[in-house]
Amino acid sequence: MRRLRLGMVGGGQGAFIGAVHRIAARIDGHWDLVAGALSSDAERAHQSAAELGIDPERSYSDFQYMATAEAAREDGIDAVAIVTPNHMHAAPAIAFLKAGIHVICDKPLAATPQEAEEIAAAVKQSGQLFILTHNYTAYPLIRQAREMIAAGELGDIRLVHVEYVQDWLTEESDSKQASWRTDPLRSGAGGCVGDIGTHAYNLACFVSALEPQSLSADLDSFVSGRQLDDNVHVMLRFTGGAKGMLWASQVAVGHENGLRLRIHGSKGGLDWSQENPNVMSFTRFGEPKNILTRGGAAATEAGLRNLRTPAGHPEGYLEGFATIYTEAANLIRHTDQGEPLPEGVHTPNIADGLAGMNFIQACVSSSNSNAAWTNLG
């Protein structure tokens, strides 16, 4: 079974998320990075490619040319990873899809709803796979939590509380990572709500398997002069009567990367935190709290499926991305060669991307209308 060939758009010198994707793609040995348009600056693109050992012949200064050239090669890439700022997701994604190349894209899906719909149309027309890297859905205990809820261990779900809080934008910053995230021309209509709020929203929906119906959102920009939100409070109503709360912030001093999910049902409750991802509490009503560990004695099939190290050896952020890349490889081999897939696996896709964009727009609309309840169509 040969390794799949990966290309990359974005992720050149000085880029954080590109390096994360490259590490993740290598962990399980399914991918080789062989081509890239790593920067919009031609010289930086070629320097970045040289540092990564990419053949100069397959270092491109233009993603459109890369898509055409790679599609024409007998040894062309099987998929491209798009790791650019939000406003540069749509054009490369569409170009590679039209060239018959599968796409793995960082979240959120795009900068605008129109761009998101254009990507979705290209996915449908091309028949190629589109994978969205919501990596937190791939943590072993998150997969176990989803399986436990589906099995009815929490009973009827009543309450979903998710928060994702950071403090790195508490003051104005001119760093590369901050500049595009706070720029509506590059990030889109949502700042914090798009950057990390979509992660929180996606995680809550993934684990609970509930369908959001409507929301009431209050978005703030606490840093003077900032054009996009840096703090988000959202109330959620789900079909079936469950209620939810979502808090996302990048100005919550004292918090580094505090993604936390709590779900409560008629029989029990779960509590998980990304900063300590190998432990999750599970409490049945009227009984002592149980501490579940990644790969421990109470691990379910879903919780065991993607373990790389024995219980007690921590796994986390990079391995979550790696699981997405491994599942993408499995999906591609299944699509292209008919190889079987594991049952019960959901890898984030174009539908999840559209749901995230809908969430951003609903939050912005609700906040602009004094937190009015807004339907999630």
C-alpha positions as a Markdown table, in Angstrom:
| # | Residue | x | y | z |
|---|---|---|---|---|
| 1 | Met | 0.0 | 0.0 | 0.0 |
| 2 | Arg | 1.8 | 3.1 | -1.2 |
| 3 | Arg | 1.8 | 6.4 | 0.7 |
| 4 | Leu | -0.6 | 9.0 | -0.7 |
| 5 | Arg | 0.9 | 12.1 | -2.2 |
| 6 | Leu | 0.0 | 15.4 | -0.5 |
| 7 | Gly | 0.3 | 18.9 | -1.8 |
| 8 | Met | -0.1 | 22.1 | 0.3 |
| 9 | Val | -1.4 | 25.6 | -0.4 |
| 10 | Gly | -0.1 | 28.1 | 2.1 |
| 11 | Gly | 1.9 | 27.1 | 5.2 |
| 12 | Gly | 5.2 | 28.6 | 4.2 |
| 13 | Gln | 7.9 | 30.2 | 6.4 |
| 14 | Gly | 6.4 | 31.8 | 9.5 |
| 15 | Ala | 3.0 | 30.0 | 9.3 |
| 16 | Phe | 1.9 | 28.1 | 12.4 |
| 17 | Ile | -1.0 | 25.9 | 11.1 |
| 18 | Gly | 0.9 | 24.6 | 8.0 |
| 19 | Ala | 3.6 | 23.0 | 10.2 |
| 20 | Val | 0.8 | 21.4 | 12.3 |
| 21 | His | -0.7 | 19.9 | 9.2 |
| 22 | Arg | 2.6 | 18.6 | 8.0 |
| 23 | Ile | 3.5 | 16.9 | 11.3 |
| 24 | Ala | 0.0 | 15.4 | 11.5 |
| 25 | Ala | 0.2 | 14.0 | 8.0 |
| 26 | Arg | 3.5 | 12.2 | 8.8 |
| 27 | Ile | 2.5 | 10.7 | 12.2 |
| 28 | Asp | 0.7 | 7.5 | 10.9 |
| 29 | Gly | 2.8 | 7.2 | 7.7 |
| 30 | His | 0.0 | 7.6 | 5.1 |
| 31 | Trp | 1.2 | 10.7 | 3.4 |
| 32 | Asp | 4.3 | 12.2 | 1.7 |
| 33 | Leu | 4.4 | 16.0 | 1.1 |
| 34 | Val | 5.6 | 16.3 | -2.5 |
| 35 | Ala | 4.3 | 19.6 | -3.9 |
| 36 | Gly | 3.3 | 23.0 | -2.8 |
| 37 | Ala | 2.3 | 26.6 | -3.4 |
| 38 | Leu | 3.5 | 27.6 | 0.0 |
| 39 | Ser | 3.3 | 31.3 | -0.3 |
| 40 | Ser | 1.8 | 34.0 | -2.5 |
| 41 | Asp | 5.4 | 35.5 | -2.6 |
| 42 | Ala | 7.3 | 33.4 | -5.2 |
| 43 | Glu | 10.7 | 33.7 | -3.5 |
| 44 | Arg | 9.3 | 32.7 | -0.1 |
| 45 | Ala | 7.3 | 29.9 | -1.7 |
| 46 | His | 10.5 | 28.4 | -3.2 |
| 47 | Gln | 12.6 | 28.9 | -0.1 |
| 48 | Ser | 9.9 | 27.2 | 2.0 |
| 49 | Ala | 9.8 | 24.3 | -0.4 |
| 50 | Ala | 13.6 | 23.9 | -0.3 |
| 51 | Glu | 13.5 | 23.8 | 3.5 |
| 52 | Leu | 10.9 | 21.0 | 3.3 |
| 53 | Gly | 12.8 | 19.0 | 0.7 |
| 54 | Ile | 10.2 | 19.5 | -2.0 |
| 55 | Asp | 11.5 | 19.0 | -5.5 |
| 56 | Pro | 11.9 | 22.5 | -7.1 |
| 57 | Glu | 10.0 | 21.3 | -10.1 |
| 58 | Arg | 7.0 | 20.8 | -7.8 |
| 59 | Ser | 7.3 | 24.1 | -6.0 |
| 60 | Tyr | 4.7 | 26.5 | -7.5 |
| 61 | Ser | 4.1 | 30.2 | -7.1 |
| 62 | Asp | 0.5 | 29.9 | -8.2 |
| 63 | Phe | -2.1 | 27.5 | -6.9 |
| 64 | Gln | -4.1 | 27.4 | -10.1 |
| 65 | Tyr | -1.1 | 26.4 | -12.1 |
| 66 | Met | -0.2 | 23.8 | -9.4 |
| 67 | Ala | -3.7 | 22.3 | -9.7 |
| 68 | Thr | -3.4 | 22.0 | -13.5 |
| 69 | Ala | 0.2 | 20.7 | -13.4 |
| 70 | Glu | -0.4 | 18.1 | -10.7 |
| 71 | Ala | -3.6 | 16.8 | -12.3 |
| 72 | Ala | -1.6 | 16.2 | -15.5 |
| 73 | Arg | 1.2 | 14.2 | -13.8 |
| 74 | Glu | 1.2 | 10.4 | -13.6 |
| 75 | Asp | 2.6 | 10.8 | -10.1 |
| 76 | Gly | 0.4 | 13.8 | -9.2 |
| 77 | Ile | -0.9 | 14.5 | -5.8 |
| 78 | Asp | -3.8 | 12.6 | -4.3 |
| 79 | Ala | -5.0 | 15.5 | -2.2 |
| 80 | Val | -4.1 | 19.1 | -1.3 |
| 81 | Ala | -4.1 | 20.6 | 2.1 |
| 82 | Ile | -5.3 | 24.2 | 2.2 |
| 83 | Val | -3.8 | 26.1 | 5.2 |
| 84 | Thr | -4.3 | 29.7 | 4.2 |
| 85 | Pro | -6.3 | 32.4 | 5.9 |
| 86 | Asn | -10.1 | 32.2 | 5.5 |
| 87 | His | -10.4 | 34.4 | 2.5 |
| 88 | Met | -8.1 | 32.2 | 0.6 |
| 89 | His | -9.9 | 28.9 | 1.1 |
| 90 | Ala | -12.5 | 29.1 | -1.7 |
| 91 | Ala | -10.4 | 29.8 | -4.8 |
| 92 | Pro | -7.8 | 27.0 | -4.2 |
| 93 | Ala | -10.4 | 24.5 | -3.0 |
| 94 | Ile | -12.5 | 25.0 | -6.2 |
| 95 | Ala | -9.4 | 24.9 | -8.5 |
| 96 | Phe | -8.2 | 21.6 | -7.1 |
| 97 | Leu | -11.7 | 20.1 | -7.0 |
| 98 | Lys | -12.2 | 21.0 | -10.6 |
| 99 | Ala | -8.8 | 19.4 | -11.4 |
| 100 | Gly | -10.1 | 16.1 | -9.9 |
| 101 | Ile | -8.0 | 16.3 | -6.7 |
| 102 | His | -9.4 | 15.7 | -3.2 |
| 103 | Val | -9.2 | 18.6 | -0.7 |
| 104 | Ile | -8.3 | 18.8 | 3.0 |
| 105 | Cys | -9.1 | 22.2 | 4.3 |
| 106 | Asp | -8.5 | 24.1 | 7.6 |
| 107 | Lys | -11.6 | 25.6 | 9.2 |
| 108 | Pro | -13.8 | 27.6 | 9.0 |
| 109 | Leu | -14.9 | 26.7 | 5.5 |
| 110 | Ala | -14.6 | 30.2 | 3.9 |
| 111 | Ala | -14.8 | 33.9 | 4.6 |
| 112 | Thr | -18.3 | 34.4 | 3.2 |
| 113 | Pro | -21.5 | 32.4 | 2.8 |
| 114 | Gln | -21.2 | 32.9 | -1.0 |
| 115 | Glu | -17.7 | 31.4 | -1.1 |
| 116 | Ala | -18.9 | 28.5 | 1.1 |
| 117 | Glu | -21.8 | 27.7 | -1.3 |
| 118 | Glu | -19.4 | 27.9 | -4.3 |
| 119 | Ile | -17.1 | 25.3 | -2.6 |
| 120 | Ala | -20.1 | 23.1 | -1.9 |
| 121 | Ala | -21.2 | 23.3 | -5.5 |
| 122 | Ala | -17.7 | 22.4 | -6.7 |
| 123 | Val | -17.6 | 19.4 | -4.3 |
| 124 | Lys | -20.9 | 18.1 | -5.7 |
| 125 | Gln | -20.0 | 18.7 | -9.3 |
| 126 | Ser | -16.5 | 17.1 | -9.0 |
| 127 | Gly | -17.3 | 14.1 | -6.9 |
| 128 | Gln | -14.1 | 14.6 | -5.0 |
| 129 | Leu | -13.7 | 14.4 | -1.2 |
| 130 | Phe | -13.7 | 17.5 | 1.0 |
| 131 | Ile | -12.3 | 17.0 | 4.5 |
| 132 | Leu | -12.5 | 19.8 | 7.1 |
| 133 | Thr | -9.9 | 19.6 | 9.8 |
| 134 | His | -12.0 | 20.0 | 13.0 |
| 135 | Asn | -9.3 | 18.1 | 14.8 |
| 136 | Tyr | -10.9 | 18.2 | 18.3 |
| 137 | Thr | -13.6 | 15.8 | 17.1 |
| 138 | Ala | -10.8 | 13.2 | 16.7 |
| 139 | Tyr | -9.6 | 13.0 | 20.3 |
| 140 | Pro | -10.2 | 9.4 | 21.6 |
| 141 | Leu | -12.3 | 10.4 | 24.6 |
| 142 | Ile | -14.4 | 12.7 | 22.4 |
| 143 | Arg | -15.1 | 9.8 | 20.1 |
| 144 | Gln | -16.0 | 7.7 | 23.2 |
| 145 | Ala | -18.3 | 10.4 | 24.5 |
| 146 | Arg | -20.2 | 10.5 | 21.2 |
| 147 | Glu | -20.5 | 6.7 | 21.3 |
| 148 | Met | -21.7 | 6.8 | 25.0 |
| 149 | Ile | -24.4 | 9.3 | 24.2 |
| 150 | Ala | -25.5 | 7.4 | 21.1 |
| 151 | Ala | -25.8 | 4.3 | 23.3 |
| 152 | Gly | -28.2 | 6.1 | 25.7 |
| 153 | Glu | -25.8 | 6.1 | 28.7 |
| 154 | Leu | -26.7 | 9.8 | 29.5 |
| 155 | Gly | -30.4 | 9.3 | 28.8 |
| 156 | Asp | -32.3 | 12.1 | 27.0 |
| 157 | Ile | -29.9 | 15.0 | 26.5 |
| 158 | Arg | -31.1 | 18.2 | 28.3 |
| 159 | Leu | -28.1 | 20.6 | 28.6 |
| 160 | Val | -25.0 | 21.2 | 26.4 |
| 161 | His | -22.4 | 23.7 | 27.7 |
| 162 | Val | -19.3 | 24.4 | 25.6 |
| 163 | Glu | -16.6 | 27.0 | 26.0 |
| 164 | Tyr | -13.4 | 27.9 | 24.2 |
| 165 | Val | -11.5 | 30.6 | 25.9 |
| 166 | Gln | -8.1 | 32.2 | 25.3 |
| 167 | Asp | -6.3 | 35.4 | 26.3 |
| 168 | Trp | -3.8 | 36.0 | 23.5 |
| 169 | Leu | -5.7 | 38.9 | 21.9 |
| 170 | Thr | -6.3 | 40.8 | 25.2 |
| 171 | Glu | -4.2 | 43.6 | 23.8 |
| 172 | Glu | -3.8 | 44.8 | 20.2 |
| 173 | Ser | -1.2 | 42.8 | 18.4 |
| 174 | Asp | 0.5 | 43.2 | 15.0 |
| 175 | Ser | 1.7 | 39.5 | 14.8 |
| 176 | Lys | 1.0 | 37.6 | 11.6 |
| 177 | Gln | -1.5 | 35.3 | 13.3 |
| 178 | Ala | -3.4 | 38.2 | 14.9 |
| 179 | Ser | -3.5 | 40.5 | 11.9 |
| 180 | Trp | -5.5 | 38.3 | 9.6 |
| 181 | Arg | -7.8 | 37.0 | 12.3 |
| 182 | Thr | -8.9 | 40.5 | 13.2 |
| 183 | Asp | -9.2 | 41.7 | 9.6 |
| 184 | Pro | -12.7 | 41.3 | 8.1 |
| 185 | Leu | -11.3 | 41.3 | 4.6 |
| 186 | Arg | -9.3 | 38.2 | 5.4 |
| 187 | Ser | -11.3 | 36.5 | 8.2 |
| 188 | Gly | -14.8 | 37.3 | 7.2 |
| 189 | Ala | -17.7 | 38.6 | 9.3 |
| 190 | Gly | -16.7 | 36.7 | 12.4 |
| 191 | Gly | -13.5 | 37.1 | 14.4 |
| 192 | Cys | -13.4 | 35.0 | 17.6 |
| 193 | Val | -16.7 | 33.4 | 16.6 |
| 194 | Gly | -15.2 | 32.2 | 13.4 |
| 195 | Asp | -11.8 | 31.3 | 14.6 |
| 196 | Ile | -12.6 | 29.3 | 17.8 |
| 197 | Gly | -16.4 | 29.6 | 18.2 |
| 198 | Thr | -16.8 | 27.3 | 15.2 |
| 199 | His | -14.7 | 24.7 | 16.9 |
| 200 | Ala | -16.8 | 24.9 | 20.1 |
| 201 | Tyr | -20.0 | 24.7 | 18.1 |
| 202 | Asn | -18.8 | 21.8 | 15.9 |
| 203 | Leu | -17.7 | 19.8 | 19.0 |
| 204 | Ala | -21.0 | 20.3 | 20.8 |
| 205 | Cys | -23.0 | 19.1 | 17.8 |
| 206 | Phe | -20.6 | 16.3 | 17.0 |
| 207 | Val | -20.7 | 14.7 | 20.5 |
| 208 | Ser | -24.3 | 15.3 | 21.3 |
| 209 | Ala | -25.6 | 14.5 | 17.8 |
| 210 | Leu | -28.3 | 17.2 | 18.4 |
| 211 | Glu | -29.5 | 19.4 | 15.7 |
| 212 | Pro | -29.4 | 23.2 | 16.6 |
| 213 | Gln | -32.6 | 25.0 | 15.9 |
| 214 | Ser | -32.0 | 28.6 | 16.9 |
| 215 | Leu | -29.7 | 30.9 | 18.8 |
| 216 | Ser | -29.3 | 34.1 | 20.6 |
| 217 | Ala | -25.8 | 35.7 | 20.3 |
| 218 | Asp | -24.0 | 38.6 | 21.9 |
| 219 | Leu | -20.7 | 39.5 | 20.2 |
| 220 | Asp | -18.3 | 42.0 | 21.6 |
| 221 | Ser | -15.1 | 43.7 | 20.5 |
| 222 | Phe | -13.5 | 44.7 | 23.8 |
| 223 | Val | -10.2 | 45.9 | 22.4 |
| 224 | Ser | -10.6 | 49.5 | 21.2 |
| 225 | Gly | -10.5 | 49.8 | 17.4 |
| 226 | Arg | -10.8 | 46.1 | 16.7 |
| 227 | Gln | -13.1 | 45.5 | 13.8 |
| 228 | Leu | -14.2 | 41.9 | 14.6 |
| 229 | Asp | -15.5 | 40.3 | 17.8 |
| 230 | Asp | -13.1 | 39.0 | 20.4 |
| 231 | Asn | -15.8 | 37.6 | 22.8 |
| 232 | Val | -18.9 | 35.7 | 22.1 |
| 233 | His | -21.9 | 34.5 | 24.3 |
| 234 | Val | -24.5 | 32.3 | 22.6 |
| 235 | Met | -27.6 | 30.6 | 23.9 |
| 236 | Leu | -28.8 | 27.6 | 21.8 |
| 237 | Arg | -32.0 | 25.7 | 21.4 |
| 238 | Phe | -31.9 | 22.2 | 19.9 |
| 239 | Thr | -34.6 | 20.1 | 18.3 |
| 240 | Gly | -36.2 | 17.9 | 21.0 |
| 241 | Gly | -36.0 | 20.5 | 23.7 |
| 242 | Ala | -32.4 | 20.5 | 24.8 |
| 243 | Lys | -30.8 | 23.8 | 25.6 |
| 244 | Gly | -27.2 | 24.9 | 25.2 |
| 245 | Met | -24.7 | 27.7 | 26.1 |
| 246 | Leu | -21.5 | 28.6 | 24.2 |
| 247 | Trp | -18.8 | 31.0 | 25.3 |
| 248 | Ala | -15.8 | 31.8 | 23.1 |
| 249 | Ser | -13.3 | 34.4 | 24.0 |
| 250 | Gln | -9.8 | 35.5 | 23.1 |
| 251 | Val | -9.6 | 38.2 | 25.8 |
| 252 | Ala | -10.2 | 36.0 | 28.9 |
| 253 | Val | -7.1 | 36.7 | 30.8 |
| 254 | Gly | -5.6 | 33.5 | 32.4 |
| 255 | His | -6.9 | 31.1 | 29.8 |
| 256 | Glu | -4.5 | 29.6 | 27.2 |
| 257 | Asn | -6.6 | 27.2 | 25.2 |
| 258 | Gly | -9.5 | 26.3 | 27.4 |
| 259 | Leu | -11.9 | 24.2 | 25.2 |
| 260 | Arg | -14.3 | 22.5 | 27.6 |
| 261 | Leu | -17.5 | 20.4 | 26.9 |
| 262 | Arg | -20.1 | 19.5 | 29.4 |
| 263 | Ile | -23.2 | 17.5 | 28.5 |
| 264 | His | -26.0 | 16.5 | 30.9 |
| 265 | Gly | -28.9 | 14.1 | 30.3 |
| 266 | Ser | -31.7 | 12.5 | 32.3 |
| 267 | Lys | -29.4 | 9.7 | 33.5 |
| 268 | Gly | -26.0 | 11.2 | 33.6 |
| 269 | Gly | -23.4 | 13.8 | 32.6 |
| 270 | Leu | -20.0 | 14.1 | 30.9 |
| 271 | Asp | -17.2 | 16.7 | 31.4 |
| 272 | Trp | -14.1 | 17.0 | 29.2 |
| 273 | Ser | -11.4 | 19.6 | 28.8 |
| 274 | Gln | -9.0 | 19.9 | 25.9 |
| 275 | Glu | -6.1 | 21.0 | 28.1 |
| 276 | Asn | -6.3 | 17.7 | 29.9 |
| 277 | Pro | -7.7 | 15.6 | 27.1 |
| 278 | Asn | -6.8 | 12.1 | 28.4 |
| 279 | Val | -9.3 | 12.3 | 31.2 |
| 280 | Met | -13.1 | 12.7 | 31.2 |
| 281 | Ser | -15.6 | 12.5 | 34.1 |
| 282 | Phe | -18.8 | 10.5 | 33.7 |
| 283 | Thr | -21.5 | 10.6 | 36.5 |
| 284 | Arg | -24.6 | 8.6 | 36.7 |
| 285 | Phe | -27.4 | 10.4 | 38.6 |
| 286 | Gly | -27.2 | 9.4 | 42.3 |
| 287 | Glu | -23.8 | 7.6 | 42.0 |
| 288 | Pro | -20.2 | 8.6 | 42.6 |
| 289 | Lys | -18.3 | 10.4 | 39.8 |
| 290 | Asn | -16.3 | 8.1 | 37.5 |
| 291 | Ile | -13.0 | 9.2 | 36.0 |
| 292 | Leu | -12.6 | 7.7 | 32.5 |
| 293 | Thr | -9.1 | 7.7 | 30.9 |
| 294 | Arg | -8.0 | 7.5 | 27.3 |
| 295 | Gly | -7.5 | 3.8 | 26.6 |
| 296 | Gly | -8.4 | 2.9 | 30.1 |
| 297 | Ala | -10.5 | 0.1 | 31.6 |
| 298 | Ala | -13.8 | 1.7 | 30.5 |
| 299 | Ala | -12.7 | 2.6 | 27.0 |
| 300 | Thr | -15.3 | 1.9 | 24.2 |
| 301 | Glu | -14.5 | 0.7 | 20.7 |
| 302 | Ala | -14.6 | 4.3 | 19.4 |
| 303 | Gly | -12.3 | 5.4 | 22.2 |
| 304 | Leu | -9.8 | 2.7 | 21.3 |
| 305 | Arg | -9.8 | 2.9 | 17.6 |
| 306 | Asn | -7.1 | 5.6 | 17.1 |
| 307 | Leu | -4.8 | 5.1 | 20.0 |
| 308 | Arg | -1.1 | 5.4 | 19.2 |
| 309 | Thr | 0.3 | 4.9 | 22.7 |
| 310 | Pro | -0.7 | 2.8 | 25.8 |
| 311 | Ala | -3.0 | 4.3 | 28.4 |
| 312 | Gly | -1.2 | 6.8 | 30.6 |
| 313 | His | 0.9 | 8.2 | 27.8 |
| 314 | Pro | -0.7 | 11.5 | 26.8 |
| 315 | Glu | -2.0 | 12.2 | 23.3 |
| 316 | Gly | -3.6 | 15.4 | 22.2 |
| 317 | Tyr | -3.6 | 18.2 | 19.6 |
| 318 | Leu | -1.2 | 16.9 | 17.0 |
| 319 | Glu | -2.6 | 13.4 | 17.2 |
| 320 | Gly | -6.1 | 14.7 | 16.7 |
| 321 | Phe | -5.0 | 16.2 | 13.4 |
| 322 | Ala | -3.2 | 13.0 | 12.6 |
| 323 | Thr | -6.4 | 11.0 | 13.0 |
| 324 | Ile | -8.2 | 13.3 | 10.6 |
| 325 | Tyr | -5.4 | 12.8 | 8.1 |
| 326 | Thr | -5.5 | 9.1 | 8.6 |
| 327 | Glu | -9.3 | 9.0 | 8.1 |
| 328 | Ala | -8.9 | 11.2 | 5.0 |
| 329 | Ala | -6.4 | 8.6 | 3.6 |
| 330 | Asn | -8.8 | 5.8 | 4.3 |
| 331 | Leu | -11.6 | 7.7 | 2.6 |
| 332 | Ile | -9.5 | 8.4 | -0.4 |
| 333 | Arg | -8.4 | 4.8 | -0.8 |
| 334 | His | -12.0 | 3.7 | -0.4 |
| 335 | Thr | -13.2 | 6.3 | -3.0 |
| 336 | Asp | -10.4 | 5.6 | -5.5 |
| 337 | Gln | -9.7 | 1.9 | -4.9 |
| 338 | Gly | -12.8 | 0.6 | -3.2 |
| 339 | Glu | -11.1 | -0.4 | 0.1 |
| 340 | Pro | -13.4 | -0.9 | 3.1 |
| 341 | Leu | -14.0 | 1.8 | 5.7 |
| 342 | Pro | -14.3 | 1.4 | 9.5 |
| 343 | Glu | -18.0 | 1.6 | 10.6 |
| 344 | Gly | -19.3 | 4.4 | 12.7 |
| 345 | Val | -16.6 | 7.0 | 11.8 |
| 346 | His | -17.7 | 10.5 | 10.9 |
| 347 | Thr | -14.9 | 12.7 | 9.5 |
| 348 | Pro | -15.8 | 16.4 | 9.2 |
| 349 | Asn | -16.8 | 17.2 | 5.7 |
| 350 | Ile | -18.4 | 19.9 | 3.5 |
| 351 | Ala | -21.7 | 19.6 | 5.4 |
| 352 | Asp | -19.9 | 20.4 | 8.7 |
| 353 | Gly | -18.2 | 23.4 | 7.0 |
| 354 | Leu | -21.6 | 24.8 | 5.8 |
| 355 | Ala | -23.0 | 24.3 | 9.3 |
| 356 | Gly | -20.1 | 26.3 | 10.7 |
| 357 | Met | -20.6 | 29.1 | 8.3 |
| 358 | Asn | -24.3 | 29.2 | 9.0 |
| 359 | Phe | -23.5 | 29.4 | 12.7 |
| 360 | Ile | -21.2 | 32.4 | 12.2 |
| 361 | Gln | -23.7 | 34.3 | 10.1 |
| 362 | Ala | -26.6 | 33.5 | 12.5 |
| 363 | Cys | -24.4 | 34.8 | 15.4 |
| 364 | Val | -23.5 | 38.0 | 13.6 |
| 365 | Ser | -27.1 | 38.6 | 12.6 |
| 366 | Ser | -28.5 | 37.9 | 16.1 |
| 367 | Ser | -25.9 | 40.2 | 17.7 |
| 368 | Asn | -26.7 | 43.0 | 15.3 |
| 369 | Ser | -30.3 | 42.7 | 16.3 |
| 370 | Asn | -29.7 | 43.0 | 20.0 |
| 371 | Ala | -29.3 | 39.2 | 20.5 |
| 372 | Ala | -32.6 | 38.4 | 18.9 |
| 373 | Trp | -33.4 | 34.7 | 18.5 |
| 374 | Thr | -32.3 | 33.6 | 15.0 |
| 375 | Asn | -33.2 | 30.4 | 13.2 |
| 376 | Leu | -30.4 | 28.1 | 12.1 |
| 377 | Gly | -31.7 | 27.0 | 8.7 |
